[in-house]
Amino acid sequence: MIEVKNIRKSFGDKIVLDDVSAIMEPGKTNLIIGSSGSGKTVFMKCMVGLLKPDSGSIFYEGKDMMNMDPQDLKEIRTQIGMLFQGSALFDSMTVERNVRFPLDMFTKMTRKQKLNKVNEVLSRVNLEGANKKFPAEISGGMKKRVALARALVLNPKYLFCDEPNSGLDPQTSLVIDKLISELTLEYQMTTVINTHDMNTVMESGDHIVYMHLGKKKWEGSNKDIIFSEDKDLNAFIFASDFLHKAKEMSKLEASGKM
């Protein structure tokens, strides 16, 4: 479990996070949602240690990340898997080498052990036999699955995903959402997803934190969100859903199907 207590973060005179507290629950898909400028990206970066809050605490299994000694901090970081928005694959490396990279960096496994582990996670994301392909040879959805396999290869306790459906078509997005949810439950990870995709919210939102202008405005599940009386959250839901439908209609019109 990750527990965030009263964190604040500013850049100059601009307050980006203002006294934010939340709990990210293990074995569940925890979503951080909000429009651009809401603070959700900075919130995630603080949780993974890429940014240091000005004040407040971030607890991993009861240990405050802000006061950890270097060894404990290193241990936490080896337990974190990260799926970046653009997949962040190495173009010059094969799928196999991309997934193997964390094993090369952080373990003393033999070459055979590494290969077995790589094949195990590739199989889990339905990419058997893709080892020797390069990123330029595979689709956007496959790149996301390679990046997910790389994030899982060290058996993380915590999985962070930054806009995992960015650049994907709706059908592929649903596949990625389903896969992340299945893996979260299977490995009992604490999964945190930064997203503005309402399909992800409704399909995968076990636990949702809504950010608005640097503050946490609402917290609950996808079953609760449609009953929210928060006007900012309701405006966000309507705008996201409306824009999504508008984009789909535009695509259909461009393809001559309307």
Secondary structure, DSSP 8 states (H G I E B T S, - for coil): -EEEEEEEEEETTEEEEEEEEEEE-TTSEEEEE--TTSSHHHHHHHHHTSS--SEEEEEETTEEGGG--HHHHHHHHHTEEEE-TT----TTS-HHHHHHHHHHHH----HHHHHHHHHHHHHHTT-TT-TT--GGGS-HHHHHHHHHHHHHTT--SEEEEESTTTT--HHHHHHHHHHHHHHHHHHT-EEEEEE--HHHHHHH-SEEEEEETTEEEEEE-TTTGGG---HHHHHHHHHHHHHHHHHHHHHHHHTT--
